[in-house]
């Protein structure tokens, strides 16, 4: 089993920056992919960014050039640096870990609100 906990989030003005952190614990040796998703009421949860254990990254088109995902394997932590935030980025952001057995593990979510 893997447990993930998010930190960060909050209220920021459009154009500002925030950094989210996600700490993993438990069977961390089995984690392959760590990712950030976001969800707004009435819509499906969508992938924002992901990073593999080897450092390969993937981003949603809507955040490319503004968000950066990074991973510190020594600290079992993944970060999401969000720059030039827009009101459309307002959502609950969830950290996700995928292990080598195909198991998905979710954090509790953290609210990000961008005011115009």
Helices and strands as residue ranges (DSSP letters): E 2-7, E 10-13, E 18-26, G 28-30, E 31-39, E 46-52, E 57-59, E 67-72, E 77-82, G 87-89, E 91-99, E 104-106, E 110-115
